[in-house]
Amino acid sequence: MEESNPQNGRIVSAKRLQSSSIQPAEKKMEESRLENGGTVLVKRSKPSSIQPETETCKERNYFLCNLDHAVVTLMKTVYIYKVDGQKSGESASDVIKQALAKVLVHYYPLAGRLRRSSDGRLSVECKNNDSYGVPFVEAVADCEIEKLGDITVPDTAMLEKFVYEVPGVENILEMPLLTAQVTRLKCGGFVLGLTINHCIADGTSAMEFVNSWAETARGVTLTNPPALDKSILMSTQAGENSLSISIPEISDVSNLESLYQEEQMVYKSFSFDQNKLAGLKKSAMENGDMSYCSSFTALAALLWRLRSQALKMKPEQQTRLVFTVDIRPKLKTTPLPKGFFGNGALTADCVCTAGELIEKPFSFAAKAVQNAIQRVNEDYIRSYIDNFDIHATPSFTATLVITSWTRIPFNTADFGWGEPTQFGSIAIPKEVGLFIPEGKGKNGIILVLGLPVSAMKTFQELISSI
């Protein structure tokens, strides 16, 4: 769920949205072949539409700011729950569904639908009728929790059976902003699968919603009610001293697209414990250019560098690193309210040639990442908001996008059956390197990455030589 994503493969600019009709939303038994040679069968019920339990509005449009337009894509995630035997998981679907209706009173925009104005801007239309609401699906799988395996590296063909999408709908305007599916497993455990449109919430806000939903299911008062007012992030007229913020046009001089088309993608995970991260940070600071280096900075710099090497980018190839910066702690003059619900992050980037990145000391890449983070101050944030082009179509040529979930408390989503044993995205786009926490009680980072077969072989060799 965080953040600078072409998340889970569908990226749509506001300019490209076209009209479409919704198809019947019912699926029969679905089969997915697992990587270990087995199969999992999932039977879905017909979706029901969940509305806020009490009427929150007659009719209104919910404002989406420029930051909400940055990534109009679906975040698709699953939470896996193992029932310990003391409490049956058979009632999980009913409890979670009833809690959804209650929590939507506070998060009513999630039950709305995207609309586009004549100037291309998006907003959320909220109405209390049957064509709106959150599609909720109950399902049954013919497997036990152990058969799902470790989902750190996602098996998309299997995991997509646990997430509901309205069939036949390709137009983002017709897609619900939130869908939910609860799938019971043979062992008594269950899987909660969600799709959330990134334009309504970033990873932090999405997780706060899920935690509020879980608190509601347990009968607990919300510890962090949402603040839905986004007026503080409205764009203003760009002033004379507005910072120049632009996205460079990068040519594919290394013929990278052909490599991706010709070879199969392979996904692997790489663990960096505290000792490995300490070594990377020490290496980044060796020449004295940096007095401090964070774990994110060191690992981002390493990944950018080694990935460029593994893809055999030509020395003159421009390459770009993109990641998000949370603006919540950076807005001091006009801070975002506690519980701000929406997109409270923006992208920062670094650009250089592959030759510079690979041939110069490791500190060069680390310093570039650190500088990009430090550039994001209040002036930068305001200029970014004021000058963001909602019609821009993102390009990811020779670009690495880092999505970091290391600070998002996914394991706190307790609906009454304890914390999830696993959480994950159902797919990782080819441009994305995903950082996730090493595990409860640990301070390391796991990197999940996809590359063409030959490039992954080289990347593994480079990683093992560190």
C-alpha positions in Angstrom: 0.0 0.0 0.0 2.9 2.7 0.1 3.3 4.4 -2.3 5.0 5.7 -5.4 3.4 3.0 -7.3 2.5 1.8 -10.7 0.9 -0.4 -8.0 -0.2 -3.8 -9.0 0.0 -3.1 -12.7 -2.8 -0.7 -13.6 -1.8 3.0 -14.1 -4.3 5.4 -15.6 -3.9 9.1 -16.1 -7.0 11.3 -15.7 -6.7 12.3 -19.4 -7.1 8.7 -20.6 -10.3 7.8 -18.7 -13.1 6.7 -21.0 -16.6 5.6 -20.3 -17.6 2.0 -20.0 -20.4 -0.1 -18.6 -20.4 -2.4 -15.6 -20.8 -6.1 -16.4 -22.7 -8.6 -14.2 -20.7 -9.2 -11.0 -20.9 -12.9 -10.3 -18.2 -15.6 -10.5 -18.4 -19.4 -10.2 -15.7 -21.7 -9.0 -12.2 -20.5 -9.9 -9.0 -22.6 -10.1 -5.5 -21.4 -9.7 -2.4 -23.5 -10.1 0.2 -23.0 -7.3 3.9 -22.8 -7.9 4.4 -26.1 -5.9 2.3 -27.9 -8.4 -1.0 -27.9 -6.5 -4.2 -26.0 -7.1 -6.5 -23.9 -5.0 -10.2 -23.7 -5.8 -12.2 -20.6 -4.7 -16.0 -20.4 -4.9 -17.4 -16.9 -4.6 -20.9 -15.8 -3.7 -22.7 -13.0 -5.5 -21.4 -9.7 -4.2 -23.5 -7.6 -1.9 -23.3 -3.8 -1.8 -22.4 -2.4 1.6 -23.6 1.1 2.4 -22.8 3.2 5.4 -25.1 2.0 8.2 -26.6 5.4 8.8 -27.2 7.9 5.9 -24.1 10.2 5.8 -25.3 12.4 3.0 -28.1 12.9 0.5 -25.8 13.6 -2.3 -22.4 15.3 -2.5 -19.1 15.4 -4.4 -16.0 14.7 -2.4 -13.0 16.8 -3.4 -9.8 15.1 -4.7 -6.6 17.3 -4.5 -3.8 17.2 -7.0 -1.8 14.7 -4.9 -4.8 12.3 -5.2 -4.5 12.5 -9.0 -0.8 11.4 -9.0 -1.6 7.6 -9.0 -5.0 6.5 -10.1 -4.5 2.8 -9.7 -5.8 -0.1 -7.6 -3.9 -1.3 -4.5 -4.6 -5.0 -4.2 -3.7 -6.7 -0.9 -4.4 -9.7 1.2 -4.4 -10.4 5.0 -4.2 -14.0 6.1 -5.6 -15.0 9.5 -4.9 -18.3 11.2 -7.5 -19.3 13.8 -6.1 -20.9 16.9 -9.0 -23.0 17.8 -10.3 -21.0 20.7 -12.5 -18.9 18.5 -14.1 -20.2 15.3 -13.5 -18.3 12.1 -16.9 -19.3 10.7 -18.5 -16.0 11.7 -15.6 -13.9 10.4 -17.4 -12.9 7.2 -20.5 -11.7 9.0 -18.6 -9.8 11.6 -16.3 -8.1 9.1 -19.3 -7.2 6.8 -21.3 -5.7 9.6 -18.3 -3.7 10.8 -17.8 -2.4 7.3 -21.2 -0.8 7.2 -20.5 0.8 10.6 -17.0 2.1 9.7 -18.2 3.5 6.4 -20.2 6.1 8.3 -16.8 7.7 9.1 -15.2 6.8 5.8 -18.2 7.5 3.5 -16.2 8.5 0.4 -15.1 4.8 0.0 -18.6 3.9 -0.9 -18.8 6.5 -3.7 -17.7 6.4 -7.3 -15.2 8.4 -9.3 -16.5 11.1 -11.6 -14.6 13.3 -14.1 -15.3 17.0 -14.8 -15.0 18.6 -18.2 -11.5 19.9 -17.3 -10.4 16.3 -16.5 -10.4 16.6 -12.7 -11.6 13.7 -10.6 -14.0 13.8 -7.7 -15.9 11.2 -5.7 -19.7 11.2 -6.1 -21.4 10.0 -3.0 -25.0 8.8 -3.0 -27.1 6.6 -0.8 -28.5 4.2 -3.5 -27.8 0.6 -4.6 -25.6 1.5 -7.6 -23.0 2.8 -5.0 -21.6 1.2 -2.0 -18.7 -1.3 -1.4 -19.0 -4.7 -3.2 -18.5 -7.4 -0.5 -17.9 -11.0 -1.5 -18.0 -14.1 0.7 -16.0 -17.1 -0.6 -14.8 -20.5 0.3 -11.4 -22.1 -0.7 -10.7 -25.8 -0.7 -7.3 -25.5 0.9 -5.8 -25.0 4.3 -3.7 -22.0 5.3 -0.4 -23.9 4.9 -1.1 -24.4 1.2 -0.9 -20.7 0.6 2.8 -20.7 1.5 5.0 -17.7 2.0 3.4 -14.7 0.1 6.5 -12.4 0.5 7.1 -13.1 -3.2 3.5 -13.0 -4.5 2.0 -15.9 -6.5 -0.3 -13.6 -8.4 -2.3 -16.3 -10.2 -3.2 -17.8 -6.8 -3.6 -14.6 -4.7 -5.9 -12.9 -7.2 -8.5 -15.5 -6.4 -8.8 -13.9 -2.9 -9.4 -10.4 -4.2 -12.6 -9.3 -5.9 -12.7 -7.1 -9.0 -15.9 -6.3 -10.9 -15.5 -8.5 -14.0 -15.3 -7.0 -17.4 -14.8 -3.4 -16.2 -11.6 -1.8 -17.4 -12.5 1.8 -17.0 -11.3 3.2 -13.7 -14.3 5.5 -13.5 -16.6 2.5 -13.2 -14.5 0.6 -10.6 -15.6 0.8 -7.0 -13.1 2.7 -4.8 -13.1 -0.3 -2.4 -13.9 -3.9 -2.7 -13.7 -6.6 0.0 -13.6 -10.4 -0.1 -13.5 -12.8 2.9 -12.5 -16.3 2.0 -12.9 -19.1 4.5 -10.2 -21.8 4.4 -10.7 -25.5 5.3 -8.6 -25.2 8.5 -10.9 -22.5 9.8 -8.7 -19.6 9.0 -9.6 -16.9 6.5 -8.2 -14.4 4.0 -9.3 -10.8 3.7 -8.6 -9.5 0.2 -9.0 -5.8 -0.6 -8.8 -3.4 -3.6 -8.5 0.3 -2.7 -8.1 2.9 -5.4 -4.9 4.9 -4.7 -6.6 8.2 -5.6 -8.7 8.0 -2.4 -5.9 7.1 0.0 -2.2 6.4 0.3 -0.7 3.4 2.2 -0.8 5.2 5.5 -4.4 6.3 5.2 -5.5 3.0 3.8 -4.0 1.2 6.7 -5.6 3.6 9.2 -8.9 2.7 7.6 -8.4 -1.0 7.8 -7.3 -0.6 11.5 -10.5 1.5 12.2 -12.5 -1.2 10.5 -10.9 -3.9 12.7 -11.5 -1.8 15.8 -15.2 -1.5 14.8 -15.3 -5.3 14.4 -14.0 -5.7 18.0 -16.4 -3.1 19.4 -13.7 -0.7 20.2 -14.0 3.1 19.8 -11.9 4.4 16.9 -8.5 5.5 18.2 -7.8 7.6 15.1 -11.0 8.9 13.4 -10.5 10.1 9.9 -10.2 13.8 9.0 -11.7 14.1 5.5 -11.2 17.8 4.8 -8.5 18.2 2.2 -8.8 22.0 1.7 -5.3 22.5 3.1 -3.9 20.7 0.1 -5.9 22.7 -2.5 -3.6 24.2 -5.2 -3.1 27.9 -5.3 -1.9 30.2 -8.1 1.7 29.4 -8.7 3.8 32.4 -7.6 6.8 34.0 -9.2 9.1 32.2 -6.7 7.5 28.8 -7.3 10.1 26.0 -7.5 10.5 24.3 -10.9 9.5 20.6 -10.7 9.6 18.6 -13.9 9.8 15.0 -14.9 12.6 14.3 -17.4 12.0 12.5 -20.7 14.2 9.4 -20.8 15.1 7.6 -24.0 15.5 3.8 -24.0 19.0 3.8 -25.5 19.8 0.4 -23.8 16.8 -1.3 -25.5 15.4 -2.3 -22.1 11.9 -2.8 -23.2 12.9 -5.5 -25.6 14.6 -7.4 -22.8 11.4 -7.3 -20.8 9.4 -8.5 -23.7 11.8 -11.3 -24.7 12.4 -12.9 -21.3 10.2 -14.2 -18.5 10.0 -12.1 -15.4 11.4 -13.7 -12.2 10.6 -12.4 -8.7 12.9 -12.9 -5.7 13.2 -11.7 -2.1 16.5 -10.6 -0.4 16.8 -10.1 3.3 18.9 -7.4 4.9 19.2 -7.7 8.6 20.5 -5.0 11.0 24.1 -6.0 10.4 23.9 -5.9 6.6 22.1 -2.5 6.7 24.8 -1.2 9.1 27.5 -2.3 6.7 25.7 -0.5 3.8 25.3 2.7 5.8 29.0 2.6 6.8 30.0 2.2 3.1 27.8 5.1 2.1 29.5 7.4 4.6 33.1 6.3 4.0 34.3 9.2 1.9 32.9 11.8 4.3 30.2 13.3 2.1 27.5 12.2 4.5 27.5 12.3 8.3 24.4 10.3 8.6 22.7 7.7 6.3 19.3 6.0 6.9 18.6 2.4 6.2 16.2 3.5 3.4 18.8 5.7 1.8 21.5 3.0 1.8 19.2 0.2 0.5 17.6 2.4 -2.1 21.0 3.5 -3.4 22.2 -0.1 -3.5 19.1 -1.4 -5.4 19.2 1.5 -7.9 22.9 0.8 -8.6 22.8 -3.0 -8.8 19.5 -3.1 -10.8 21.1 -0.8 -13.4 24.1 -3.1 -13.6 22.0 -6.2 -13.9 19.9 -4.7 -16.7 23.2 -3.9 -18.5 22.3 -0.3 -19.0 24.7 1.6 -21.4 26.9 4.2 -19.7 25.0 7.0 -21.4 21.6 5.7 -20.4 19.8 8.1 -18.2 18.3 6.3 -15.2 15.8 7.5 -12.7 15.0 6.5 -9.1 11.5 7.5 -7.8 10.2 7.1 -4.3 7.6 8.7 -2.1 8.1 11.0 0.8 5.5 11.3 3.5 4.6 15.0 3.9 2.7 14.6 7.2 5.8 15.3 9.4 7.1 17.9 7.0 4.2 20.4 7.0 4.9 22.6 10.0 3.3 25.9 9.1 0.1 24.4 8.0 0.1 20.8 9.3 -2.2 18.1 8.2 -4.8 17.2 10.8 -4.4 14.1 12.9 -6.1 11.2 11.1 -5.8 12.9 7.7 -7.4 10.6 5.1 -6.1 10.8 1.6 -2.8 11.0 -0.2 -0.3 12.7 2.2 2.8 11.8 0.2 4.5 12.9 -3.0 7.3 11.6 -5.2 10.9 12.6 -5.1 13.4 11.5 -7.6 17.1 11.3 -8.6 18.4 11.2 -12.2 21.9 10.5 -13.6 23.5 8.3 -16.2 24.1 4.6 -15.6 27.8 5.3 -16.1 27.9 7.8 -13.2 25.8 5.5 -11.0 27.9 2.4 -11.5 31.4 3.8 -11.9 31.4 6.4 -9.1 31.7 5.4 -5.4 28.6 4.0 -3.7 28.4 7.3 -1.7 27.4 9.1 -5.0 24.2 7.1 -5.2 23.5 7.4 -1.5 24.0 11.2 -1.5 21.7 11.6 -4.4 18.9 9.8 -2.6 19.5 11.8 0.6 19.5 15.1 -1.3 16.2 14.1 -3.0 14.6 13.5 0.4 16.0 16.7 1.9 14.7 18.8 -1.0 11.1 18.0 0.1 10.4 20.9 2.4 7.3 23.1 2.7 8.2 25.2 -0.3 8.7 22.1 -2.4 5.5 20.5 -1.2 3.4 23.6 -2.1 5.1 24.0 -5.5 4.5 20.3 -6.2 0.8 20.7 -5.4 0.5 23.9 -7.4 2.3 22.7 -10.5 1.2 19.1 -10.7 -0.2 18.3 -14.1 -3.2 16.0 -13.6 -3.1 15.2 -17.3 0.5 13.9 -17.4 1.0 10.3 -18.4 3.8 8.8 -16.3 6.8 7.1 -18.1 8.9 4.5 -16.5 11.7 4.1 -19.0 14.9 3.1 -17.2 13.1 4.0 -14.0 13.1 2.2 -10.6 10.1 2.9 -8.4 10.7 2.1 -4.7 7.6 1.3 -2.6 8.4 1.2 1.1 6.0 -0.5 3.6 8.5 -0.6 6.5 6.7 2.0 8.5 3.1 0.9 7.9 1.7 -1.2 10.7 -0.1 -3.9 8.7 0.1 -6.5 11.4 -2.2 -4.5 13.7 -5.4 -5.3 11.7 -7.1 -7.5 14.4 -10.8 -8.1 13.5 -11.2 -10.3 16.6 -9.1 -13.3 15.5 -5.7 -11.8 16.3 -3.2 -10.2 14.0 -2.7 -11.5 10.5 0.0 -14.1 10.1 0.8 -12.7 6.7 0.1 -9.6 4.6 1.1 -8.8 1.1 0.4 -7.3 -2.3 -1.0 -9.7 -4.9 1.4 -8.4 -7.6 4.5 -6.3 -8.0 4.9 -4.3 -11.3 8.2 -4.7 -13.2 9.4 -1.2 -12.3 8.9 -1.6 -8.6 11.2 -2.6 -5.8 9.2 -3.3 -2.6 10.7 -2.8 0.9 8.8 -4.7 3.7 9.6 -5.2 7.3 11.8 -8.3 8.1 9.3 -9.5 10.7 7.8 -8.8 14.1 10.5 -8.0 16.7 13.2 -7.5 13.9 14.6 -4.3 12.4 15.7 -5.6 9.1 14.2 -5.0 5.6 13.2 -7.5 3.0 13.6 -6.4 -0.6 11.2 -8.0 -3.2 12.1 -7.4 -6.8 11.2 -8.7 -10.3 13.6 -8.8 -13.3 14.0 -10.6 -16.6 15.6 -14.0 -16.1 19.1 -13.1 -17.2 19.1 -9.8 -15.3 17.9 -11.6 -12.1 20.8 -14.0 -12.4 23.3 -11.1 -12.6 21.5 -9.3 -9.7 21.8 -12.3 -7.4 25.5 -12.6 -8.2 26.0 -8.9 -7.4 24.0 -9.1 -4.2 26.0 -12.2 -3.0 29.3 -10.4 -3.5 28.5 -7.6 -1.1 
